[in-house]
Amino acid sequence: MKRLTVKSSRRFKAVYKRGRSFVSGELVTYVLKNGINKNRYGITAAKKIGNAVMRNRARRIIRAAYFEIYNDPNLKKGYDFIFIARSKTPYLKSTDIYPKMREHLEKAGVIKENV
């Protein structure tokens, strides 16, 4: 199953401006409805994260955590997610990021809380 990504700078800016944000020490998450009934995701890692190796590791970790959530049947459709790596991110594992990401999405009302 193909996962859609947010590619345009214009869409990133729209999500930053109009979306809701959720912050933790490991991750920042922006969520905005997109109106296409499919979820899209984007990941950013600024230069302050480290060199290219560190930034790519941070992106891989976030992507792996998102793919775990992507398959969850409780995840609502029709949203854009932007995940921003923090300075701690490259030193963690996807299993460390997953609970924070899930918590952010539950707060956003995009995923139903565990019953």
Biopython code that builds the backbone (N, CA, C, O; Angstrom):
import numpy as np
from Bio.PDB.StructureBuilder import StructureBuilder

atoms = [
    (1, "MET", "N", (0.844, -1.179, 0.000)),
    (1, "MET", "CA", (0.000, 0.000, 0.000)),
    (1, "MET", "C", (0.891, 1.244, 0.000)),
    (1, "MET", "O", (1.777, 1.382, 0.843)),
    (2, "LYS", "N", (0.648, 2.143, -0.948)),
    (2, "LYS", "CA", (1.448, 3.356, -1.067)),
    (2, "LYS", "C", (1.016, 4.386, -0.031)),
    (2, "LYS", "O", (-0.175, 4.628, 0.166)),
    (3, "ARG", "N", (1.992, 4.981, 0.619)),
    (3, "ARG", "CA", (1.717, 6.034, 1.601)),
    (3, "ARG", "C", (2.004, 7.370, 0.942)),
    (3, "ARG", "O", (3.082, 7.568, 0.381)),
    (4, "LEU", "N", (1.056, 8.280, 1.002)),
    (4, "LEU", "CA", (1.204, 9.584, 0.367)),
    (4, "LEU", "C", (2.027, 10.521, 1.239)),
    (4, "LEU", "O", (1.937, 10.486, 2.466)),
    (5, "THR", "N", (2.831, 11.361, 0.590)),
    (5, "THR", "CA", (3.651, 12.316, 1.329)),
    (5, "THR", "C", (3.265, 13.739, 0.961)),
    (5, "THR", "O", (2.753, 13.997, -0.128)),
    (6, "VAL", "N", (3.514, 14.648, 1.877)),
    (6, "VAL", "CA", (3.364, 16.076, 1.615)),
    (6, "VAL", "C", (4.669, 16.502, 0.968)),
    (6, "VAL", "O", (5.739, 16.336, 1.555)),
    (7, "LYS", "N", (4.591, 17.054, -0.243)),
    (7, "LYS", "CA", (5.807, 17.370, -0.981)),
    (7, "LYS", "C", (6.015, 18.865, -1.174)),
    (7, "LYS", "O", (7.152, 19.337, -1.159)),
    (8, "SER", "N", (4.943, 19.608, -1.352)),
    (8, "SER", "CA", (5.097, 21.012, -1.713)),
    (8, "SER", "C", (5.350, 21.901, -0.503)),
    (8, "SER", "O", (4.793, 21.695, 0.576)),
    (9, "SER", "N", (6.193, 22.877, -0.711)),
    (9, "SER", "CA", (6.493, 23.864, 0.327)),
    (9, "SER", "C", (5.218, 24.607, 0.720)),
    (9, "SER", "O", (5.029, 24.970, 1.881)),
    (10, "ARG", "N", (4.361, 24.824, -0.251)),
    (10, "ARG", "CA", (3.095, 25.521, -0.004)),
    (10, "ARG", "C", (2.219, 24.760, 0.997)),
    (10, "ARG", "O", (1.617, 25.360, 1.888)),
    (11, "ARG", "N", (2.156, 23.437, 0.842)),
    (11, "ARG", "CA", (1.338, 22.627, 1.749)),
    (11, "ARG", "C", (1.964, 22.559, 3.143)),
    (11, "ARG", "O", (1.259, 22.609, 4.151)),
    (12, "PHE", "N", (3.302, 22.443, 3.189)),
    (12, "PHE", "CA", (3.980, 22.467, 4.482)),
    (12, "PHE", "C", (3.635, 23.756, 5.224)),
    (12, "PHE", "O", (3.298, 23.722, 6.407)),
    (13, "LYS", "N", (3.719, 24.885, 4.534)),
    (13, "LYS", "CA", (3.419, 26.185, 5.152)),
    (13, "LYS", "C", (1.973, 26.265, 5.616)),
    (13, "LYS", "O", (1.693, 26.820, 6.678)),
    (14, "ALA", "N", (1.044, 25.710, 4.823)),
    (14, "ALA", "CA", (-0.371, 25.719, 5.199)),
    (14, "ALA", "C", (-0.597, 24.908, 6.469)),
    (14, "ALA", "O", (-1.353, 25.325, 7.347)),
    (15, "VAL", "N", (0.056, 23.752, 6.571)),
    (15, "VAL", "CA", (-0.100, 22.914, 7.760)),
    (15, "VAL", "C", (0.511, 23.618, 8.975)),
    (15, "VAL", "O", (-0.055, 23.577, 10.067)),
    (16, "TYR", "N", (1.665, 24.263, 8.783)),
    (16, "TYR", "CA", (2.288, 25.002, 9.886)),
    (16, "TYR", "C", (1.389, 26.146, 10.350)),
    (16, "TYR", "O", (1.259, 26.392, 11.549)),
    (17, "LYS", "N", (0.777, 26.833, 9.410)),
    (17, "LYS", "CA", (-0.004, 28.024, 9.741)),
    (17, "LYS", "C", (-1.374, 27.686, 10.334)),
    (17, "LYS", "O", (-1.776, 28.270, 11.340)),
    (18, "ARG", "N", (-2.090, 26.743, 9.711)),
    (18, "ARG", "CA", (-3.466, 26.469, 10.115)),
    (18, "ARG", "C", (-3.634, 25.207, 10.951)),
    (18, "ARG", "O", (-4.685, 25.005, 11.559)),
    (19, "GLY", "N", (-2.607, 24.353, 10.988)),
    (19, "GLY", "CA", (-2.721, 23.091, 11.713)),
    (19, "GLY", "C", (-2.518, 23.247, 13.204)),
    (19, "GLY", "O", (-2.018, 24.267, 13.678)),
    (20, "ARG", "N", (-2.918, 22.212, 13.939)),
    (20, "ARG", "CA", (-2.690, 22.170, 15.387)),
    (20, "ARG", "C", (-1.335, 21.527, 15.629)),
    (20, "ARG", "O", (-0.955, 20.588, 14.931)),
    (21, "SER", "N", (-0.602, 22.035, 16.624)),
    (21, "SER", "CA", (0.718, 21.480, 16.905)),
    (21, "SER", "C", (0.743, 20.842, 18.286)),
    (21, "SER", "O", (0.034, 21.258, 19.203)),
    (22, "PHE", "N", (1.578, 19.825, 18.403)),
    (22, "PHE", "CA", (1.767, 19.085, 19.645)),
    (22, "PHE", "C", (3.263, 18.885, 19.809)),
    (22, "PHE", "O", (3.941, 18.424, 18.891)),
    (23, "VAL", "N", (3.779, 19.234, 20.991)),
    (23, "VAL", "CA", (5.221, 19.251, 21.204)),
    (23, "VAL", "C", (5.617, 18.327, 22.347)),
    (23, "VAL", "O", (4.950, 18.284, 23.381)),
    (24, "SER", "N", (6.696, 17.594, 22.158)),
    (24, "SER", "CA", (7.324, 16.830, 23.231)),
    (24, "SER", "C", (8.830, 16.954, 23.035)),
    (24, "SER", "O", (9.276, 17.549, 22.054)),
    (25, "GLY", "N", (9.600, 16.416, 23.928)),
    (25, "GLY", "CA", (11.050, 16.518, 23.840)),
    (25, "GLY", "C", (11.647, 15.802, 22.645)),
    (25, "GLY", "O", (12.745, 16.139, 22.202)),
    (26, "GLU", "N", (10.934, 14.819, 22.120)),
    (26, "GLU", "CA", (11.465, 13.999, 21.031)),
    (26, "GLU", "C", (10.910, 14.358, 19.659)),
    (26, "GLU", "O", (11.516, 14.032, 18.638)),
    (27, "LEU", "N", (9.740, 15.039, 19.631)),
    (27, "LEU", "CA", (9.010, 15.175, 18.376)),
    (27, "LEU", "C", (8.041, 16.352, 18.439)),
    (27, "LEU", "O", (7.481, 16.658, 19.491)),
    (28, "VAL", "N", (7.854, 17.007, 17.292)),
    (28, "VAL", "CA", (6.799, 18.005, 17.141)),
    (28, "VAL", "C", (5.884, 17.492, 16.036)),
    (28, "VAL", "O", (6.359, 17.045, 14.992)),
    (29, "THR", "N", (4.572, 17.556, 16.263)),
    (29, "THR", "CA", (3.593, 17.059, 15.295)),
    (29, "THR", "C", (2.608, 18.153, 14.946)),
    (29, "THR", "O", (2.049, 18.800, 15.832)),
    (30, "TYR", "N", (2.391, 18.362, 13.650)),
    (30, "TYR", "CA", (1.351, 19.265, 13.161)),
    (30, "TYR", "C", (0.295, 18.421, 12.462)),
    (30, "TYR", "O", (0.626, 17.487, 11.731)),
    (31, "VAL", "N", (-0.985, 18.748, 12.686)),
    (31, "VAL", "CA", (-2.093, 17.994, 12.099)),
    (31, "VAL", "C", (-3.079, 18.975, 11.477)),
    (31, "VAL", "O", (-3.447, 19.971, 12.100)),
    (32, "LEU", "N", (-3.509, 18.691, 10.237)),
    (32, "LEU", "CA", (-4.498, 19.520, 9.548)),
    (32, "LEU", "C", (-5.326, 18.646, 8.623)),
    (32, "LEU", "O", (-4.789, 17.776, 7.937)),
    (33, "LYS", "N", (-6.641, 18.877, 8.602)),
    (33, "LYS", "CA", (-7.514, 18.166, 7.663)),
    (33, "LYS", "C", (-7.125, 18.539, 6.239)),
    (33, "LYS", "O", (-6.800, 19.694, 5.965)),
    (34, "ASN", "N", (-7.158, 17.554, 5.322)),
    (34, "ASN", "CA", (-6.743, 17.851, 3.949)),
    (34, "ASN", "C", (-7.865, 17.738, 2.923)),
    (34, "ASN", "O", (-7.701, 18.213, 1.799)),
    (35, "GLY", "N", (-8.989, 17.134, 3.262)),
    (35, "GLY", "CA", (-10.119, 17.079, 2.343)),
    (35, "GLY", "C", (-10.013, 16.075, 1.214)),
    (35, "GLY", "O", (-10.814, 16.144, 0.281)),
    (36, "ILE", "N", (-9.064, 15.141, 1.244)),
    (36, "ILE", "CA", (-8.956, 14.152, 0.159)),
    (36, "ILE", "C", (-9.242, 12.731, 0.628)),
    (36, "ILE", "O", (-9.113, 11.789, -0.154)),
    (37, "ASN", "N", (-9.630, 12.561, 1.891)),
    (37, "ASN", "CA", (-9.978, 11.260, 2.457)),
    (37, "ASN", "C", (-8.814, 10.260, 2.453)),
    (37, "ASN", "O", (-9.027, 9.048, 2.473)),
    (38, "LYS", "N", (-7.590, 10.780, 2.427)),
    (38, "LYS", "CA", (-6.391, 9.960, 2.558)),
    (38, "LYS", "C", (-5.413, 10.720, 3.444)),
    (38, "LYS", "O", (-5.394, 11.951, 3.452)),
    (39, "ASN", "N", (-4.615, 9.986, 4.177)),
    (39, "ASN", "CA", (-3.619, 10.627, 5.028)),
    (39, "ASN", "C", (-2.318, 10.832, 4.265)),
    (39, "ASN", "O", (-1.884, 9.976, 3.493)),
    (40, "ARG", "N", (-1.703, 11.998, 4.502)),
    (40, "ARG", "CA", (-0.385, 12.281, 3.942)),
    (40, "ARG", "C", (0.529, 12.661, 5.104)),
    (40, "ARG", "O", (0.072, 13.154, 6.135)),
    (41, "TYR", "N", (1.821, 12.423, 4.921)),
    (41, "TYR", "CA", (2.760, 12.780, 5.976)),
    (41, "TYR", "C", (3.976, 13.467, 5.380)),
    (41, "TYR", "O", (4.322, 13.260, 4.217)),
    (42, "GLY", "N", (4.615, 14.289, 6.199)),
    (42, "GLY", "CA", (5.866, 14.937, 5.835)),
    (42, "GLY", "C", (6.770, 14.937, 7.055)),
    (42, "GLY", "O", (6.298, 15.005, 8.189)),
    (43, "ILE", "N", (8.070, 14.859, 6.815)),
    (43, "ILE", "CA", (9.031, 14.828, 7.914)),
    (43, "ILE", "C", (10.106, 15.865, 7.634)),
    (43, "ILE", "O", (10.622, 15.952, 6.520)),
    (44, "THR", "N", (10.444, 16.657, 8.659)),
    (44, "THR", "CA", (11.542, 17.607, 8.516)),
    (44, "THR", "C", (12.540, 17.400, 9.645)),
    (44, "THR", "O", (12.176, 17.051, 10.768)),
    (45, "ALA", "N", (13.798, 17.623, 9.320)),
    (45, "ALA", "CA", (14.884, 17.566, 10.306)),
    (45, "ALA", "C", (15.822, 18.725, 9.976)),
    (45, "ALA", "O", (16.495, 18.703, 8.945)),
    (46, "ALA", "N", (15.869, 19.723, 10.833)),
    (46, "ALA", "CA", (16.677, 20.917, 10.600)),
    (46, "ALA", "C", (18.162, 20.616, 10.763)),
    (46, "ALA", "O", (18.541, 19.580, 11.311)),
    (47, "LYS", "N", (18.988, 21.523, 10.286)),
    (47, "LYS", "CA", (20.438, 21.329, 10.374)),
    (47, "LYS", "C", (20.946, 21.271, 11.802)),
    (47, "LYS", "O", (22.006, 20.700, 12.061)),
    (48, "LYS", "N", (20.195, 21.861, 12.740)),
    (48, "LYS", "CA", (20.668, 21.827, 14.122)),
    (48, "LYS", "C", (20.586, 20.419, 14.726)),
    (48, "LYS", "O", (21.120, 20.181, 15.809)),
    (49, "ILE", "N", (19.924, 19.490, 14.034)),
    (49, "ILE", "CA", (19.872, 18.088, 14.474)),
    (49, "ILE", "C", (21.269, 17.472, 14.370)),
    (49, "ILE", "O", (21.651, 16.641, 15.194)),
    (50, "GLY", "N", (22.022, 17.884, 13.360)),
    (50, "GLY", "CA", (23.364, 17.337, 13.166)),
    (50, "GLY", "C", (23.702, 17.271, 11.688)),
    (50, "GLY", "O", (23.084, 17.947, 10.866)),
    (51, "ASN", "N", (24.684, 16.454, 11.360)),
    (51, "ASN", "CA", (25.074, 16.327, 9.956)),
    (51, "ASN", "C", (24.041, 15.491, 9.192)),
    (51, "ASN", "O", (23.038, 15.064, 9.764)),
    (52, "ALA", "N", (24.287, 15.265, 7.919)),
    (52, "ALA", "CA", (23.321, 14.573, 7.065)),
    (52, "ALA", "C", (22.999, 13.172, 7.586)),
    (52, "ALA", "O", (21.856, 12.724, 7.494)),
    (53, "VAL", "N", (23.986, 12.490, 8.126)),
    (53, "VAL", "CA", (23.768, 11.142, 8.652)),
    (53, "VAL", "C", (22.769, 11.184, 9.808)),
    (53, "VAL", "O", (21.862, 10.355, 9.883)),
    (54, "MET", "N", (22.940, 12.152, 10.707)),
    (54, "MET", "CA", (22.045, 12.274, 11.860)),
    (54, "MET", "C", (20.635, 12.668, 11.428)),
    (54, "MET", "O", (19.652, 12.136, 11.945)),
    (55, "ARG", "N", (20.539, 13.597, 10.485)),
    (55, "ARG", "CA", (19.215, 14.033, 10.011)),
    (55, "ARG", "C", (18.477, 12.893, 9.319)),
    (55, "ARG", "O", (17.275, 12.715, 9.517)),
    (56, "ASN", "N", (19.197, 12.121, 8.508)),
    (56, "ASN", "CA", (18.564, 10.984, 7.836)),
    (56, "ASN", "C", (18.141, 9.917, 8.833)),
    (56, "ASN", "O", (17.090, 9.298, 8.670)),
    (57, "ARG", "N", (18.949, 9.698, 9.865)),
    (57, "ARG", "CA", (18.569, 8.735, 10.904)),
    (57, "ARG", "C", (17.302, 9.194, 11.612)),
    (57, "ARG", "O", (16.406, 8.389, 11.866)),
    (58, "ALA", "N", (17.222, 10.479, 11.932)),
    (58, "ALA", "CA", (16.029, 11.025, 12.588)),
    (58, "ALA", "C", (14.796, 10.812, 11.707)),
    (58, "ALA", "O", (13.741, 10.418, 12.202)),
    (59, "ARG", "N", (14.926, 11.071, 10.415)),
    (59, "ARG", "CA", (13.799, 10.876, 9.494)),
    (59, "ARG", "C", (13.388, 9.405, 9.416)),
    (59, "ARG", "O", (12.198, 9.092, 9.406)),
    (60, "ARG", "N", (14.366, 8.507, 9.361)),
    (60, "ARG", "CA", (14.061, 7.063, 9.303)),
    (60, "ARG", "C", (13.321, 6.603, 10.547)),
    (60, "ARG", "O", (12.375, 5.821, 10.457)),
    (61, "ILE", "N", (13.745, 7.081, 11.700)),
    (61, "ILE", "CA", (13.113, 6.705, 12.964)),
    (61, "ILE", "C", (11.668, 7.177, 12.998)),
    (61, "ILE", "O", (10.771, 6.424, 13.376)),
    (62, "ILE", "N", (11.444, 8.432, 12.600)),
    (62, "ILE", "CA", (10.082, 8.982, 12.591)),
    (62, "ILE", "C", (9.215, 8.229, 11.589)),
    (62, "ILE", "O", (8.061, 7.912, 11.880)),
    (63, "ARG", "N", (9.764, 7.942, 10.415)),
    (63, "ARG", "CA", (9.005, 7.222, 9.386)),
    (63, "ARG", "C", (8.595, 5.831, 9.875)),
    (63, "ARG", "O", (7.463, 5.404, 9.648)),
    (64, "ALA", "N", (9.503, 5.130, 10.538)),
    (64, "ALA", "CA", (9.202, 3.789, 11.055)),
    (64, "ALA", "C", (8.088, 3.850, 12.101)),
    (64, "ALA", "O", (7.203, 2.995, 12.115)),
    (65, "ALA", "N", (8.128, 4.852, 12.971)),
    (65, "ALA", "CA", (7.078, 4.996, 13.991)),
    (65, "ALA", "C", (5.738, 5.318, 13.331)),
    (65, "ALA", "O", (4.701, 4.798, 13.744)),
    (66, "TYR", "N", (5.756, 6.184, 12.295)),
    (66, "TYR", "CA", (4.511, 6.538, 11.608)),
    (66, "TYR", "C", (3.908, 5.320, 10.918)),
    (66, "TYR", "O", (2.688, 5.150, 10.929)),
    (67, "PHE", "N", (4.737, 4.471, 10.319)),
    (67, "PHE", "CA", (4.213, 3.308, 9.609)),
    (67, "PHE", "C", (3.522, 2.336, 10.558)),
    (67, "PHE", "O", (2.602, 1.628, 10.147)),
    (68, "GLU", "N", (3.945, 2.288, 11.810)),
    (68, "GLU", "CA", (3.247, 1.471, 12.807)),
    (68, "GLU", "C", (1.842, 2.020, 13.055)),
    (68, "GLU", "O", (0.879, 1.261, 13.169)),
    (69, "ILE", "N", (1.740, 3.335, 13.137)),
    (69, "ILE", "CA", (0.444, 3.975, 13.384)),
    (69, "ILE", "C", (-0.428, 3.936, 12.136)),
    (69, "ILE", "O", (-1.649, 3.808, 12.233)),
    (70, "TYR", "N", (0.192, 4.045, 10.966)),
    (70, "TYR", "CA", (-0.529, 4.088, 9.691)),
    (70, "TYR", "C", (-1.431, 2.868, 9.510)),
    (70, "TYR", "O", (-2.511, 2.974, 8.929)),
    (71, "ASN", "N", (-0.998, 1.733, 9.999)),
    (71, "ASN", "CA", (-1.771, 0.488, 9.849)),
    (71, "ASN", "C", (-2.837, 0.303, 10.915)),
    (71, "ASN", "O", (-3.577, -0.680, 10.880)),
    (72, "ASP", "N", (-2.931, 1.224, 11.858)),
    (72, "ASP", "CA", (-3.909, 1.129, 12.946)),
    (72, "ASP", "C", (-5.314, 1.381, 12.395)),
    (72, "ASP", "O", (-5.541, 2.408, 11.755)),
    (73, "PRO", "N", (-6.259, 0.467, 12.629)),
    (73, "PRO", "CA", (-7.620, 0.659, 12.102)),
    (73, "PRO", "C", (-8.358, 1.830, 12.759)),
    (73, "PRO", "O", (-9.366, 2.290, 12.222)),
    (74, "ASN", "N", (-7.881, 2.321, 13.907)),
    (74, "ASN", "CA", (-8.533, 3.445, 14.583)),
    (74, "ASN", "C", (-8.095, 4.806, 14.053)),
    (74, "ASN", "O", (-8.618, 5.832, 14.490)),
    (75, "LEU", "N", (-7.149, 4.832, 13.124)),
    (75, "LEU", "CA", (-6.655, 6.092, 12.568)),
    (75, "LEU", "C", (-7.664, 6.650, 11.567)),
    (75, "LEU", "O", (-8.024, 5.977, 10.601)),
    (76, "LYS", "N", (-8.115, 7.875, 11.799)),
    (76, "LYS", "CA", (-9.065, 8.519, 10.886)),
    (76, "LYS", "C", (-8.350, 8.929, 9.606)),
    (76, "LYS", "O", (-7.141, 9.158, 9.608)),
    (77, "LYS", "N", (-9.100, 9.019, 8.518)),
    (77, "LYS", "CA", (-8.540, 9.381, 7.213)),
    (77, "LYS", "C", (-8.827, 10.849, 6.899)),
    (77, "LYS", "O", (-9.754, 11.446, 7.447)),
    (78, "GLY", "N", (-8.017, 11.413, 6.013)),
    (78, "GLY", "CA", (-8.248, 12.769, 5.541)),
    (78, "GLY", "C", (-7.448, 13.832, 6.276)),
    (78, "GLY", "O", (-7.929, 14.951, 6.457)),
    (79, "TYR", "N", (-6.228, 13.499, 6.704)),
    (79, "TYR", "CA", (-5.398, 14.452, 7.446)),
    (79, "TYR", "C", (-3.992, 14.517, 6.861)),
    (79, "TYR", "O", (-3.494, 13.551, 6.282)),
    (80, "ASP", "N", (-3.361, 15.684, 7.029)),
    (80, "ASP", "CA", (-1.940, 15.847, 6.738)),
    (80, "ASP", "C", (-1.209, 15.901, 8.067)),
    (80, "ASP", "O", (-1.630, 16.597, 8.990)),
    (81, "PHE", "N", (-0.113, 15.162, 8.158)),
    (81, "PHE", "CA", (0.718, 15.155, 9.359)),
    (81, "PHE", "C", (2.110, 15.639, 8.983)),
    (81, "PHE", "O", (2.697, 15.163, 8.012)),
    (82, "ILE", "N", (2.632, 16.578, 9.747)),
    (82, "ILE", "CA", (4.018, 16.994, 9.591)),
    (82, "ILE", "C", (4.720, 16.658, 10.903)),
    (82, "ILE", "O", (4.292, 17.090, 11.974)),
    (83, "PHE", "N", (5.794, 15.889, 10.811)),
    (83, "PHE", "CA", (6.571, 15.516, 11.984)),
    (83, "PHE", "C", (7.924, 16.210, 11.894)),
    (83, "PHE", "O", (8.601, 16.146, 10.868)),
    (84, "ILE", "N", (8.308, 16.874, 12.981)),
    (84, "ILE", "CA", (9.568, 17.599, 13.021)),
    (84, "ILE", "C", (10.472, 16.945, 14.064)),
    (84, "ILE", "O", (10.092, 16.779, 15.223)),
    (85, "ALA", "N", (11.666, 16.582, 13.629)),
    (85, "ALA", "CA", (12.630, 15.950, 14.527)),
    (85, "ALA", "C", (13.194, 16.987, 15.497)),
    (85, "ALA", "O", (13.407, 18.143, 15.134)),
    (86, "ARG", "N", (13.428, 16.557, 16.725)),
    (86, "ARG", "CA", (14.085, 17.402, 17.723)),
    (86, "ARG", "C", (15.517, 16.896, 17.899)),
    (86, "ARG", "O", (15.894, 15.882, 17.313)),
    (87, "SER", "N", (16.302, 17.591, 18.692)),
    (87, "SER", "CA", (17.720, 17.225, 18.823)),
    (87, "SER", "C", (17.924, 15.838, 19.426)),
    (87, "SER", "O", (18.950, 15.210, 19.166)),
    (88, "LYS", "N", (16.968, 15.336, 20.230)),
    (88, "LYS", "CA", (17.078, 13.999, 20.827)),
    (88, "LYS", "C", (16.776, 12.882, 19.831)),
    (88, "LYS", "O", (17.257, 11.761, 20.000)),
    (89, "THR", "N", (16.001, 13.167, 18.812)),
    (89, "THR", "CA", (15.443, 12.137, 17.923)),
    (89, "THR", "C", (16.468, 11.154, 17.360)),
    (89, "THR", "O", (16.218, 9.950, 17.420)),
    (90, "PRO", "N", (17.610, 11.593, 16.814)),
    (90, "PRO", "CA", (18.526, 10.611, 16.215)),
    (90, "PRO", "C", (19.124, 9.623, 17.210)),
    (90, "PRO", "O", (19.662, 8.592, 16.806)),
    (91, "TYR", "N", (19.037, 9.922, 18.498)),
    (91, "TYR", "CA", (19.619, 9.047, 19.516)),
    (91, "TYR", "C", (18.610, 8.047, 20.075)),
    (91, "TYR", "O", (18.942, 7.252, 20.954)),
    (92, "LEU", "N", (17.386, 8.086, 19.570)),
    (92, "LEU", "CA", (16.329, 7.199, 20.045)),
    (92, "LEU", "C", (16.039, 6.125, 19.015)),
    (92, "LEU", "O", (16.635, 6.094, 17.939)),
    (93, "LYS", "N", (15.115, 5.247, 19.363)),
    (93, "LYS", "CA", (14.642, 4.220, 18.433)),
    (93, "LYS", "C", (13.192, 4.525, 18.094)),
    (93, "LYS", "O", (12.538, 5.309, 18.781)),
    (94, "SER", "N", (12.695, 3.904, 17.037)),
    (94, "SER", "CA", (11.305, 4.152, 16.632)),
    (94, "SER", "C", (10.327, 3.707, 17.723)),
    (94, "SER", "O", (9.232, 4.257, 17.844)),
    (95, "THR", "N", (10.723, 2.721, 18.505)),
    (95, "THR", "CA", (9.856, 2.264, 19.596)),
    (95, "THR", "C", (9.769, 3.303, 20.712)),
    (95, "THR", "O", (8.825, 3.282, 21.501)),
    (96, "ASP", "N", (10.745, 4.212, 20.787)),
    (96, "ASP", "CA", (10.689, 5.315, 21.750)),
    (96, "ASP", "C", (9.832, 6.455, 21.230)),
    (96, "ASP", "O", (9.167, 7.136, 22.011)),
    (97, "ILE", "N", (9.839, 6.671, 19.925)),
    (97, "ILE", "CA", (9.090, 7.760, 19.299)),
    (97, "ILE", "C", (7.604, 7.398, 19.171)),
    (97, "ILE", "O", (6.737, 8.261, 19.309)),
    (98, "TYR", "N", (7.319, 6.118, 18.907)),
    (98, "TYR", "CA", (5.946, 5.664, 18.679)),
    (98, "TYR", "C", (4.955, 6.119, 19.752)),
    (98, "TYR", "O", (3.908, 6.659, 19.394)),
    (99, "PRO", "N", (5.232, 5.928, 21.076)),
    (99, "PRO", "CA", (4.236, 6.344, 22.079)),
    (99, "PRO", "C", (3.972, 7.852, 22.079)),
    (99, "PRO", "O", (2.838, 8.283, 22.290)),
    (100, "LYS", "N", (5.018, 8.656, 21.842)),
    (100, "LYS", "CA", (4.844, 10.113, 21.791)),
    (100, "LYS", "C", (4.006, 10.506, 20.580)),
    (100, "LYS", "O", (3.122, 11.357, 20.678)),
    (101, "MET", "N", (4.291, 9.879, 19.434)),
    (101, "MET", "CA", (3.547, 10.176, 18.221)),
    (101, "MET", "C", (2.079, 9.790, 18.402)),
    (101, "MET", "O", (1.180, 10.541, 18.023)),
    (102, "ARG", "N", (1.849, 8.640, 18.973)),
    (102, "ARG", "CA", (0.479, 8.185, 19.219)),
    (102, "ARG", "C", (-0.238, 9.131, 20.175)),
    (102, "ARG", "O", (-1.404, 9.460, 19.961)),
    (103, "GLU", "N", (0.450, 9.571, 21.226)),
    (103, "GLU", "CA", (-0.123, 10.514, 22.187)),
    (103, "GLU", "C", (-0.518, 11.824, 21.494)),
    (103, "GLU", "O", (-1.595, 12.363, 21.751)),
    (104, "HIS", "N", (0.351, 12.332, 20.620)),
    (104, "HIS", "CA", (0.042, 13.558, 19.878)),
    (104, "HIS", "C", (-1.197, 13.385, 19.009)),
    (104, "HIS", "O", (-2.057, 14.264, 18.963)),
    (105, "LEU", "N", (-1.288, 12.251, 18.319)),
    (105, "LEU", "CA", (-2.416, 12.023, 17.420)),
    (105, "LEU", "C", (-3.712, 11.780, 18.193)),
    (105, "LEU", "O", (-4.794, 12.125, 17.717)),
    (106, "GLU", "N", (-3.605, 11.189, 19.379)),
    (106, "GLU", "CA", (-4.797, 11.022, 20.226)),
    (106, "GLU", "C", (-5.283, 12.378, 20.713)),
    (106, "GLU", "O", (-6.487, 12.636, 20.718)),
    (107, "LYS", "N", (-4.365, 13.250, 21.122)),
    (107, "LYS", "CA", (-4.736, 14.599, 21.557)),
    (107, "LYS", "C", (-5.385, 15.380, 20.418)),
    (107, "LYS", "O", (-6.285, 16.190, 20.644)),
    (108, "ALA", "N", (-4.924, 15.133, 19.200)),
    (108, "ALA", "CA", (-5.474, 15.818, 18.027)),
    (108, "ALA", "C", (-6.850, 15.274, 17.655)),
    (108, "ALA", "O", (-7.564, 15.888, 16.863)),
    (109, "GLY", "N", (-7.226, 14.134, 18.216)),
    (109, "GLY", "CA", (-8.513, 13.530, 17.888)),
    (109, "GLY", "C", (-8.503, 12.771, 16.581)),
    (109, "GLY", "O", (-9.564, 12.466, 16.036)),
    (110, "VAL", "N", (-7.321, 12.459, 16.067)),
    (110, "VAL", "CA", (-7.187, 11.760, 14.800)),
    (110, "VAL", "C", (-7.206, 10.250, 14.991)),
    (110, "VAL", "O", (-7.557, 9.502, 14.079)),
    (111, "ILE", "N", (-6.828, 9.817, 16.178)),
    (111, "ILE", "CA", (-6.823, 8.390, 16.477)),
    (111, "ILE", "C", (-7.599, 8.196, 17.780)),
    (111, "ILE", "O", (-7.449, 8.962, 18.732)),
    (112, "LYS", "N", (-8.415, 7.175, 17.798)),
    (112, "LYS", "CA", (-9.203, 6.917, 18.990)),
    (112, "LYS", "C", (-8.289, 6.401, 20.092)),
    (112, "LYS", "O", (-7.382, 5.608, 19.840)),
    (113, "GLU", "N", (-8.533, 6.854, 21.301)),
    (113, "GLU", "CA", (-7.724, 6.417, 22.433)),
    (113, "GLU", "C", (-7.987, 4.960, 22.730)),
    (113, "GLU", "O", (-9.043, 4.426, 22.388)),
    (114, "ASN", "N", (-7.023, 4.315, 23.369)),
    (114, "ASN", "CA", (-7.176, 2.903, 23.741)),
    (114, "ASN", "C", (-8.354, 2.755, 24.690)),
    (114, "ASN", "O", (-8.474, 3.476, 25.680)),
    (115, "VAL", "N", (-9.224, 1.800, 24.363)),
    (115, "VAL", "CA", (-10.425, 1.601, 25.196)),
    (115, "VAL", "C", (-10.207, 0.425, 26.119)),
    (115, "VAL", "O", (-11.091, 0.084, 26.905)),
]
sb = StructureBuilder()
sb.init_structure("model")
sb.init_model(0)
sb.init_chain("A")
sb.init_seg("    ")
for serial, (resi, resn, name, xyz) in enumerate(atoms, 1):
    if name == "N":
        sb.init_residue(resn, " ", resi, " ")
    sb.init_atom(name, np.array(xyz, "f"), 0.0, 1.0, " ", f" {name:<3s}", serial, name[0])
structure = sb.get_structure()
